[in-house]
Amino acid sequence: MREFQTMEIVPKVHFNDTATAFSYKTDQQLKKAHFIFSLVNHPWVSAVATGAARLALALGLPVKGLIRATVFEHFCGGETIAQSEKTIQTLSKFHVGTILDYSVEGEKSEAGFDASCEEILRTLDRSRGHQSIPFCVFKMTGMADAALLEKIQAKGTLNEDEKTRFQHVRDRVEKICARAASYDVPILIDAEETWIQNPIDQLATEMMRKFNTKKAIVFTTIQFYRTDGLAKLKEAYHDATMHNYFLGVKMVRGAYMEKERERAEKMGYASPIHPTKEATDECFNKGLAFCLDNKQRITVMCGSHNEYSNQYLSVLMDKHGLANNDGRVWFAQLLGMSDNISFNLAKEGYNVAKYVPYGPVEAVMPYLIRRAHENTSVAGQSSRELGMIRKELRRRKGK
Ligand SMILES: Cc1cc2nc3c(=O)[nH]c(=O)nc-3n(C[C@H](O)[C@H](O)[C@H](O)COP(=O)(O)OP(=O)(O)OC[C@H]3O[C@@H](n4cnc5c(N)ncnc54)[C@H](O)[C@@H]3O)c2cc1C
């Protein structure tokens, strides 16, 4: 199994070129990034800081300024689209697109869901006709009650009120996808927890059938840490073939591993997550190969900070004779992470975009906490980030 991930490939892109990776950051900004990653690198600091921040916000203590000036500024564009403009322009200067991500999670009221929907429509308005924003994105739980989605997945009987509420969810999703299609701006639908994912997948499929007849406008997301990840990709492809539409697929490994395992254990069902990282990696990389093998119908976005997978995709493109900028292949990372991948790929002419989350500080907290968590030394990402930042700081000092 290990062999798949470590299969020898001749790297096409230099991910260790830190000068390119951080060319958009001033010395000051780079030092700040160093400070943030040094902080979250310690699991206990990360846990205490995120817990304290959550509590302080809940108690109404004045910590917003501190959060805004540190992690928020590093991982987010701003609190509004207007405040994110500077980031959009900076990324665009280096041929890195922005994926405008209104990152508010866990809304509860119908009015809140309608407001989220309106905001996502505004991201589409801002993207229309602008190459600097090649995609928009939304999370279903920004527009639907997670408990309702869970009930639907569990095949519970919906009462009249629940039926109406789910119809409203479908209406919101359709409104967004219709506008995306009319503007010719592709829209990504994020993947979430397995116990609410079926209705999300069903809605994504409905929308793809409707709006992807000429090209991939609506993109579903598949998580490859799921043991059924590869099967889901093949099913999605089969559906696209049967109903003659283009499949848009964002491939990710998956962000909710611990939560998934905990719930499975607590409720006594088999974990839906691969038992090892190697198994997830193998599935993910096989998924990339499957997409390119079926490139006549699939447009793929590789949403990953894994250097091997990104490198492997560029090698696959070569094997298939695709130009670096072939519109059927996109590479995507999150703002504030893996700049060495994004900026070096962009320099070589690949299609690259970064999620630029935005929203009120307190509403973006779940997103920030996930980033803090995956950047601890245990998860491994921050050591990689720190290594790159330190290398670049040394390089600049030596100049
Ligand atoms: C552009 C973009 C969009 C994203 N959209 C979504 C989304 O819609 N939904 C979503 O859930 N996530 C999303 N993510 C997050 C993503 O799922 C991963 O959590 C994150 O990117 C880390 O995985 P990686 O491929 O970057 O690299 P790596 O650092 O190589 O992989 C880490 C990942 O591997 C998996 N893993 C780690 N340890 C194990 C283990 N012991 N056993 C099995 N698997 C393991 C986990 O998924 C973990 O997150 C997105 C990420 C990006 C960059």
PDBQT file of the ligand as one rigid body, heavy atoms in Angstrom, charges set to zero:
ROOT
HETATM    1  C1  LIG A 401      -9.007  23.567  -1.578  1.00  0.00    +0.000 C 
HETATM    2  C2  LIG A 401      -9.429  22.676  -0.462  1.00  0.00    +0.000 A 
HETATM    3  C3  LIG A 401     -10.774  22.394  -0.270  1.00  0.00    +0.000 A 
HETATM    4  C4  LIG A 401     -11.182  21.558   0.777  1.00  0.00    +0.000 A 
HETATM    5  N1  LIG A 401     -12.507  21.236   0.889  1.00  0.00    +0.000 NA
HETATM    6  C5  LIG A 401     -12.879  20.311   1.816  1.00  0.00    +0.000 A 
HETATM    7  C6  LIG A 401     -14.223  19.835   1.880  1.00  0.00    +0.000 A 
HETATM    8  O1  LIG A 401     -15.096  20.264   1.122  1.00  0.00    +0.000 OA
HETATM    9  N2  LIG A 401     -14.525  18.901   2.817  1.00  0.00    +0.000 N 
HETATM   10  C7  LIG A 401     -13.570  18.370   3.659  1.00  0.00    +0.000 A 
HETATM   11  O2  LIG A 401     -13.891  17.486   4.464  1.00  0.00    +0.000 OA
HETATM   12  N3  LIG A 401     -12.308  18.822   3.634  1.00  0.00    +0.000 NA
HETATM   13  C8  LIG A 401     -11.930  19.766   2.723  1.00  0.00    +0.000 A 
HETATM   14  N4  LIG A 401     -10.632  20.183   2.687  1.00  0.00    +0.000 N 
HETATM   15  C9  LIG A 401      -9.667  19.726   3.736  1.00  0.00    +0.000 C 
HETATM   16  C10 LIG A 401      -9.054  18.400   3.346  1.00  0.00    +0.000 C 
HETATM   17  O3  LIG A 401     -10.050  17.409   3.391  1.00  0.00    +0.000 OA
HETATM   18  C11 LIG A 401      -7.916  17.943   4.259  1.00  0.00    +0.000 C 
HETATM   19  O4  LIG A 401      -8.348  17.923   5.592  1.00  0.00    +0.000 OA
HETATM   20  C12 LIG A 401      -6.689  18.769   4.218  1.00  0.00    +0.000 C 
HETATM   21  O5  LIG A 401      -6.491  19.357   2.976  1.00  0.00    +0.000 OA
HETATM   22  C13 LIG A 401      -5.471  17.902   4.557  1.00  0.00    +0.000 C 
HETATM   23  O6  LIG A 401      -5.271  16.881   3.592  1.00  0.00    +0.000 OA
HETATM   24  P1  LIG A 401      -4.189  17.015   2.430  1.00  0.00    +0.000 P 
HETATM   25  O7  LIG A 401      -4.619  16.292   1.211  1.00  0.00    +0.000 OA
HETATM   26  O8  LIG A 401      -3.955  18.452   2.238  1.00  0.00    +0.000 OA
HETATM   27  O9  LIG A 401      -2.836  16.391   2.907  1.00  0.00    +0.000 OA
HETATM   28  P2  LIG A 401      -2.173  15.473   3.975  1.00  0.00    +0.000 P 
HETATM   29  O10 LIG A 401      -1.623  16.373   5.023  1.00  0.00    +0.000 OA
HETATM   30  O11 LIG A 401      -1.253  14.575   3.267  1.00  0.00    +0.000 OA
HETATM   31  O12 LIG A 401      -3.309  14.564   4.590  1.00  0.00    +0.000 OA
HETATM   32  C14 LIG A 401      -3.919  14.769   5.804  1.00  0.00    +0.000 C 
HETATM   33  C15 LIG A 401      -5.261  14.092   5.686  1.00  0.00    +0.000 C 
HETATM   34  O13 LIG A 401      -5.100  12.664   5.518  1.00  0.00    +0.000 OA
HETATM   35  C16 LIG A 401      -6.127  11.973   6.196  1.00  0.00    +0.000 C 
HETATM   36  N5  LIG A 401      -5.513  11.181   7.270  1.00  0.00    +0.000 N 
HETATM   37  C17 LIG A 401      -4.578  11.591   8.171  1.00  0.00    +0.000 A 
HETATM   38  N6  LIG A 401      -4.256  10.606   9.043  1.00  0.00    +0.000 NA
HETATM   39  C18 LIG A 401      -4.994   9.536   8.685  1.00  0.00    +0.000 A 
HETATM   40  C19 LIG A 401      -5.134   8.227   9.226  1.00  0.00    +0.000 A 
HETATM   41  N7  LIG A 401      -4.422   7.835  10.302  1.00  0.00    +0.000 N 
HETATM   42  N8  LIG A 401      -5.998   7.370   8.642  1.00  0.00    +0.000 NA
HETATM   43  C20 LIG A 401      -6.718   7.755   7.555  1.00  0.00    +0.000 A 
HETATM   44  N9  LIG A 401      -6.639   8.988   7.003  1.00  0.00    +0.000 NA
HETATM   45  C21 LIG A 401      -5.806   9.875   7.562  1.00  0.00    +0.000 A 
HETATM   46  C22 LIG A 401      -7.062  13.035   6.758  1.00  0.00    +0.000 C 
HETATM   47  O14 LIG A 401      -8.063  13.274   5.789  1.00  0.00    +0.000 OA
HETATM   48  C23 LIG A 401      -6.145  14.252   6.907  1.00  0.00    +0.000 C 
HETATM   49  O15 LIG A 401      -6.869  15.475   6.857  1.00  0.00    +0.000 OA
HETATM   50  C24 LIG A 401     -10.214  21.020   1.649  1.00  0.00    +0.000 A 
HETATM   51  C25 LIG A 401      -8.857  21.309   1.460  1.00  0.00    +0.000 A 
HETATM   52  C26 LIG A 401      -8.464  22.112   0.426  1.00  0.00    +0.000 A 
HETATM   53  C27 LIG A 401      -7.009  22.399   0.244  1.00  0.00    +0.000 C 
ENDROOT
TORSDOF 0
